[in-house]
Amino acid sequence: MYTSSEVMWSKSVPKDFTEWFGYGSYDLNDNTLSEVLDYGSKIMSEIIQEKKEFIYEIHLTENSFIQIEIDDDGNRIYILKTTNE
């Protein structure tokens, strides 16, 4: 979920749906999304201590959202795709 200045996300994991969430700010520039997380679930808080900023390649259309995580070497490592078709 994005507002004009903040991001909040949650990932449903059947064993414990509250364990994967994060909250922070973001910047969208052309097709690049940068999220800087302030806090998150227990597991995410541990990850945030090591890495606060997450860079994604974004592709938006009227009916789809594609978010591709980019690692520190510029490699695509994870893709989230939603469509409304």
C-alpha positions in Angstrom: 0.0 0.0 0.0 1.4 3.4 -1.0 0.4 6.9 0.1 1.9 10.0 -1.3 5.0 9.5 0.9 4.9 6.2 2.7 4.8 2.5 2.0 3.4 -0.4 4.1 3.4 -4.0 2.9 2.5 -7.4 4.3 3.3 -10.9 3.0 0.8 -13.7 3.9 2.6 -16.8 5.2 0.1 -19.5 6.2 1.9 -20.4 9.5 2.1 -16.8 10.8 0.6 -14.1 8.7 1.8 -11.3 11.0 5.5 -12.2 10.6 6.3 -10.5 7.3 5.6 -6.8 7.2 7.5 -3.6 6.7 6.8 0.2 7.0 8.8 3.2 5.7 9.1 5.8 3.0 9.7 5.4 -0.7 10.7 7.3 -3.8 9.5 6.5 -7.3 11.6 7.8 -10.2 10.8 6.7 -13.7 10.8 2.8 -13.4 12.9 2.7 -10.2 11.3 2.3 -6.8 13.4 2.8 -3.7 11.9 1.8 -0.3 13.6 2.8 3.0 12.0 0.8 5.8 11.8 2.2 9.3 10.5 -0.9 11.1 8.9 -4.2 10.5 8.0 -7.6 11.9 10.5 -9.5 14.0 12.2 -11.1 11.0 12.1 -7.9 8.9 13.5 -5.9 11.8 16.6 -8.1 11.7 16.9 -7.6 7.9 16.4 -3.8 8.3 19.3 -3.7 10.8 21.5 -5.0 7.9 19.8 -3.2 5.0 17.3 -0.4 5.2 17.0 0.5 1.5 15.4 -1.8 -1.1 15.6 -1.0 -4.8 13.1 -2.3 -7.3 12.4 -2.0 -11.0 8.7 -1.2 -11.5 6.5 -1.7 -14.5 3.0 -0.2 -14.2 0.1 -0.5 -16.6 -3.6 0.2 -16.2 -4.1 -3.5 -15.3 -0.8 -4.7 -13.8 1.9 -4.0 -11.4 5.3 -5.7 -11.7 8.0 -5.2 -9.0 11.4 -6.7 -9.5 14.0 -6.7 -6.7 17.5 -5.7 -7.8 20.5 -7.0 -5.8 23.6 -4.9 -5.0 25.2 -6.1 -8.3 22.2 -5.1 -10.4 20.8 -8.6 -10.9 17.1 -9.3 -10.9 16.4 -11.6 -8.0 12.7 -11.6 -7.1 9.6 -10.6 -9.0 6.1 -9.7 -7.6 3.4 -9.5 -10.3 -0.2 -8.6 -9.9 -2.8 -8.2 -12.6 -6.4 -7.2 -12.8 -7.3 -9.0 -16.0 
